[in-house]
């Protein structure tokens, strides 16, 4: 009896530790979506006459920019898993800057060259006015990938040291600065262009988060790092790239979903109904994505738990994988319940979109069915994040690559199939998104089972295996 009671007390303590760890990360993931809705509210308040056009342009520009910034966000896992010394940090900081600069240059080239017009006007099927506005917004958002690369790298260092509260403070400051600038620009400046309200607000938040993440890391984490690690081999850029690139590919595939769906929805409605209906659909998607993601986006951070807790540390002994799996299931079930209450039960969804987000009655009504469909995505996100964390723990990130490829292929097949059905607009986009998540999760489950039952099997390309072998021979 005493042993059983002691075991239950230990489980409760472990669940409490996990909850204290994940709570600040939940804030860090939810706040960007809340900030995005604050920006949307600023747009709907400053540009009531041009609401549809500006929401559509801003939505296109932001998610094309995030498509490039997505890969930089995975530098967080490099910091969590691979950086064990000051020497490692120096190399990874330089690598983060280089990656961020390259991605920012890509965004700027897209906004400043005819490629942006071709993408928005010719491919998406929008008019010249929306195309020009989107290109200008992309140009202004060009430095975002560089800021994201550095902020996420330092945030990963804070998570690695279990200082998630400080990462939460940085994210909360990001949100606070965005809201503050929206309010200041709305009530103090009547002459500012409506387009510049979200731009100024976004940069105010991003810069504040970067300063705090880097500051907290240098004050609280760097001094604890040894010059070189006693047991781990020195981290090389080649090794870091081999760890990061599969994660970047997966993140890229995930973030490509929205621009692809924007493209399909735009062209589908432009042909069937007209360009005005296409702009309305994109405006609905711009409002629905952050609203639907707000409550479950933090489930992505379940991937940080296995590499952080399934090992012995000075703070705690190794957590059993069963405990980590139960915690992930509990988090996912909780989020699905809240989503069902807010978006599946009639009433709350319309109130949120009309009163809080500020959409007019027509757009708010068009948002209801997409929000209901969106509610099921959290089940896929929770399972995917937990299993991805297990593969990251085992440094088998290459096993995640098939899920990224499968999701893109599945997305294209689903788009081709469902575009010819009665589904259209935002409903079509969210339905395809949900089904593509299902395809991705199936492949992640397959990868996890493969690692579980075939641990010695390697999917790493021959060229990379040869590099590892040559490096090992040199060290000997």
Order of alpha helices (4+ residues) and beta strands (2+ residues): alpha-alpha-alpha-alpha-alpha-alpha-alpha-alpha-alpha-alpha-alpha-alpha-alpha-alpha-alpha-alpha-alpha-alpha-alpha
